[in-house]
Structure formats: C-alpha cells, structure tokens
C-alpha cells in the first residue's frame, strides 16, 4: 500500500497511542449520538442530526487511519475534521436558523470540553512531526 | 362512584429500576476511578499496562453488562421517568470503550500504554455521571 510509509515513525506509536485513543473515544461518542438522533428524531432537525452522524464517520476514519499509519488518509480526515469544527462552531454561534443545534462540533465542541477543537490541531501536528523525523532519517 | 386510586389498581406498581441504576452507576464510577488511579501510578513509574490491570478492567466490564441488562429492560418496557433508549445507548456505548482501549493499550509497551488506560477509565467514570444526569438524580 503506497499510503503506508515504513520509513516514518508509525502514527499510532508512543504519544500517538494516546492520540488514537482520544480519537477513538470521540468517534464512538459522536457516532452513537448521531445514530440515536437520526433513529429517534430525524425530522426535528435533519441537517444537524445528519451532520452529527457525518462527524462521527469522519472521526472513525481518522481513528483508523492514525491507528494503522495510513498517513495520506489521516491528513484528509483530520483536515476535514478541522474545517468541520471551525465551520459548525462559527455557524452555531451566529445561529442561522435551525443549523447544527446539537452536534459534537456545535460551539466549537463546548459540550465535549473543547476537545473536538483542540484535536485536529494536535492531529495535524503529530502527522507533521512523525513525517518529518522519517524524512531526516532518509536524508 | 370515584375510583380511589384513579383506576390504576389493575396494573402492578412499576418496578423502581432507579434503585438499581443509581448504585450501579456509582459503583462503576468508583471502580473506574480506582483503575484510573492505578494506571496513573504506572504512568508516573514509567511502566506499561500489566495483565492484572486488564483483569481490573474486566471487573468494571462485568458490572457494566449488568447495567446494560437493566437499562435494556427499562428501554423495552418503557418508563415515564426517563428516555430508556438514550440510557441504553449510553450503556451499550460504554461497553465498547474498555475492551478496545485495553487491547490498544496492551499492544504498546511504553508508559503511553498506561496513559491510554487512564484516559479510558476516566471516560467511563465520566459517562456514568452523565448517565446519572440523564436519569435525573444529579
């Protein structure tokens, strides 16, 4: 698989072990919440609840990518996550209509201790950090 | 004629599941905090998770299974006090955390292994408090 680069430090090792664990917990929390919302009250706020589920799926992809050292996929997932939390965070504060009322990303992840806001930055830093040391080794 | 107990005499009084849910939640939270403390001690000592800690996690998991059964009954029979499906969903979600985290932590043989177990145990303890909030006792 061209996505895996053995020369680099695996993204799921050392501190990355913790990063993946936190991603996994958030993936579980967001997905469970999304499934519950979509299954029980989809018609109340379809946009918000489908977004909730989508956020959960993004976290699942990010978790698996980081855990299995699929760096390119991880870059994509974490970047989408960052765009998501910032966009939904702003929109939920401005409060446009019924837009994202209850999702992990609402108010920049306030309901989850702002972890959803911090996590993508840590994720991108970790991807950069683990990628860089490998490049040095190759040089 | 006025029915003295409002026509409800035909139905048996509802089982007070709250009398089981609350002590179970407190027990799980306490066990999780103990496990988290143990893991934190290992972080300080720069050690990886050991098998005995996983057995500790299995004990928590066993109590969680009991709680899941109770919450499942609650969701199936319906309760006027609480959203049984939400409660059940919370417990089912929690069932996944420790086994996955334990496997993930155990494969890493550095102190980060213990950090993972610490975070996972704290998460379950926190979710038990959220569960009590849903139940309406906190």
Interface residues (C-beta under 8 A of the other chain):
Chain A: X13 X14 X15 X17 X18 X20 X21 X22 X24 X25 X28 X29 X32 X35 X36 X40 X67
Chain B: X85 X86 X89 X90 X92 X93 X96 X97 X100 X101 X104 X105 X108 X110 X112 X113 X115 X116 X119 X120 X123
